[in-house]
Amino acid sequence: MAGVSGNGTGTARAIVAPRSVTAPEAVRDMAAVAARDMTAAEAAARDFLRALGVTLDGDGRADTPRRMAQAYAELLTPQPFEFTTFPNDAGYDELVLVRDIPIASLCEHHMLPFIGRAHVGYLPGDRLVGLSKLARLVERYARGPQVQERLTKEIAEWLNARLRPRGVGVVVEAEHLCMTVRGARATDARTTTSALLGDLQTDSRVRAEFLSLVHPSRVNLYRSTP
């Protein structure tokens, strides 16, 4: 039976001898932090609001440009992390899935947030990954201007390249404020994207199991035919 984390079931015995993998992206992430100019960002936020007719008088708005700059800096700055893996000494060969990882990113077209959940799973090979690192991986690629399709693919491809499992599956479900609070104003509309690699792409049985674990209530929709 597959191991599941996040409103799911399944446990595995402790694995020793961790190994950390330092990704090249970490260097770029730290460089991005060093390049930030928060003074200029605050001034630009003040000019932006005033250009749109927003007055900044009074205690309630006087500090708004600084808070606005800090909020966008947080959403636009990736957080470096160490990708820790462990030897698969137990020979675990079923799916590992972490469901319902919170995700918040910025639509690169309107710079408005899209918010939702990511479900990340893999079929282990020689090594396992610390489960919290899957959440860190999602956060790392969510930070910055994004589109949901690219975000989903980047998470899957990064995990596949660093862990080298037998298969990877990523599903992202999100509400895009650029579509729900402006423009079409499609309230409650959600977008779902998926990326499947390795056995999860080529083996219909494994693919159906992964999708049924992502959404147990929809199991009949994913049941493969003989």
TATACOR-V833683 format. One record per residue. N is the residue number from 1. RES is the residue in one letter. SS is DSSP state (helix for helix, strand for strand, loop for the rest). PHI is phi in degrees with one decimal (none if undefined). Layout:
n-><N:N>
res-><RES:RES>
ss-><SS:SS>
phi-><PHI:PHI>
//
This chain:
n-><1:2:3:4:5:6:7:8:9:10:11:12:13:14:15:16:17:18:19:20:21:22:23:24:25:26:27:28:29:30:31:32:33:34:35:36:37:38:39:40:41:42:43:44:45:46:47:48:49:50:51:52:53:54:55:56:57:58:59:60:61:62:63:64:65:66:67:68:69:70:71:72:73:74:75:76:77:78:79:80:81:82:83:84:85:86:87:88:89:90:91:92:93:94:95:96:97:98:99:100:101:102:103:104:105:106:107:108:109:110:111:112:113:114:115:116:117:118:119:120:121:122:123:124:125:126:127:128:129:130:131:132:133:134:135:136:137:138:139:140:141:142:143:144:145:146:147:148:149:150:151:152:153:154:155:156:157:158:159:160:161:162:163:164:165:166:167:168:169:170:171:172:173:174:175:176:177:178:179:180:181:182:183:184:185:186:187:188:189:190:191:192:193:194:195:196:197:198:199:200:201:202:203:204:205:206:207:208:209:210:211:212:213:214:215:216:217:218:219:220:221:222:223:224:225:226>
res-><M:A:G:V:S:G:N:G:T:G:T:A:R:A:I:V:A:P:R:S:V:T:A:P:E:A:V:R:D:M:A:A:V:A:A:R:D:M:T:A:A:E:A:A:A:R:D:F:L:R:A:L:G:V:T:L:D:G:D:G:R:A:D:T:P:R:R:M:A:Q:A:Y:A:E:L:L:T:P:Q:P:F:E:F:T:T:F:P:N:D:A:G:Y:D:E:L:V:L:V:R:D:I:P:I:A:S:L:C:E:H:H:M:L:P:F:I:G:R:A:H:V:G:Y:L:P:G:D:R:L:V:G:L:S:K:L:A:R:L:V:E:R:Y:A:R:G:P:Q:V:Q:E:R:L:T:K:E:I:A:E:W:L:N:A:R:L:R:P:R:G:V:G:V:V:V:E:A:E:H:L:C:M:T:V:R:G:A:R:A:T:D:A:R:T:T:T:S:A:L:L:G:D:L:Q:T:D:S:R:V:R:A:E:F:L:S:L:V:H:P:S:R:V:N:L:Y:R:S:T:P>
ss-><loop:loop:strand:strand:strand:loop:loop:loop:loop:loop:loop:loop:loop:loop:loop:loop:loop:strand:strand:strand:strand:loop:loop:helix:helix:helix:helix:helix:helix:helix:helix:helix:helix:helix:loop:loop:loop:helix:helix:helix:helix:helix:helix:helix:helix:helix:helix:helix:helix:helix:helix:loop:loop:loop:loop:loop:loop:loop:helix:helix:helix:helix:loop:helix:helix:helix:helix:helix:helix:helix:helix:helix:helix:helix:helix:helix:loop:loop:loop:loop:loop:loop:strand:strand:strand:strand:strand:loop:loop:loop:loop:loop:loop:loop:strand:strand:strand:strand:strand:strand:strand:strand:strand:strand:strand:strand:strand:loop:loop:loop:loop:loop:strand:strand:strand:strand:strand:strand:strand:strand:strand:strand:strand:loop:loop:loop:strand:strand:strand:loop:helix:helix:helix:helix:helix:helix:helix:helix:helix:helix:helix:helix:loop:loop:strand:strand:loop:helix:helix:helix:helix:helix:helix:helix:helix:helix:helix:helix:helix:helix:helix:helix:helix:loop:loop:loop:strand:strand:strand:strand:strand:strand:strand:strand:strand:strand:helix:helix:helix:helix:loop:loop:loop:loop:loop:loop:loop:loop:loop:loop:strand:strand:strand:strand:strand:strand:strand:strand:helix:helix:helix:helix:loop:helix:helix:helix:helix:helix:helix:helix:helix:helix:helix:helix:loop:helix:helix:helix:helix:helix:helix:helix:loop:loop:loop:loop>
phi-><none:-71.1:-83.9:-133.0:-124.5:98.4:56.8:-133.0:-130.4:112.3:-134.6:-136.3:-69.7:-64.4:-113.2:-105.0:58.2:-69.6:-132.9:-96.5:-117.2:-90.1:-82.9:-58.9:-60.7:-60.9:-64.4:-66.5:-63.1:-67.4:-65.8:-64.7:-63.8:-65.7:-83.3:-67.3:-121.4:-70.2:-64.7:-66.9:-64.6:-65.7:-64.1:-66.7:-64.7:-63.4:-63.6:-61.5:-65.5:-65.9:-63.9:-94.9:84.7:-88.0:-80.7:-113.5:-77.1:89.5:-63.5:-67.0:-115.2:-58.1:-100.3:-60.8:-58.0:-66.2:-63.8:-63.3:-62.3:-67.2:-63.4:-69.8:-61.0:-65.0:-72.7:-100.7:-109.6:-63.5:-103.7:-61.9:-152.9:-94.7:-88.7:-93.0:-122.6:-134.3:-65.4:-83.2:-63.2:-80.0:67.3:-64.7:-127.5:-107.4:-62.6:-117.4:-136.5:-110.6:-99.5:59.0:-78.2:-60.4:-137.5:-140.4:-138.3:-116.4:-63.7:-72.4:-83.8:-124.3:57.6:-110.1:-70.2:-122.4:-130.7:-178.7:-135.1:-118.1:-122.3:-124.6:-139.4:-155.0:-99.2:-63.2:-110.4:-79.8:-134.6:-112.7:-114.7:-59.0:-60.1:-64.2:-70.0:-67.8:-66.7:-63.9:-63.9:-60.0:-63.5:-60.4:-84.2:-75.1:-74.5:123.8:-63.9:-143.2:-123.2:-63.3:-62.3:-67.9:-56.5:-60.6:-66.5:-62.7:-60.3:-64.1:-69.5:-64.4:-62.7:-64.6:-71.8:-83.7:-94.6:54.6:-81.1:-79.4:-170.6:-136.8:-136.1:-133.7:-125.2:-121.8:-122.8:-149.8:-99.8:-101.4:-64.4:-66.8:-107.9:-98.1:-109.0:-147.4:58.5:-66.5:49.3:-84.0:-56.7:71.4:-68.4:-128.1:-110.8:-117.7:-129.0:-142.5:-138.6:-123.4:-129.5:63.8:-62.2:-70.5:-90.4:-97.6:-103.6:-63.0:-67.4:-67.1:-61.5:-64.9:-65.1:-59.4:-66.6:-72.3:-74.5:-63.2:-133.6:-55.7:-70.7:-108.8:-55.0:-66.2:-70.1:-101.3:-64.9:-77.7:-91.7:-60.1>
//
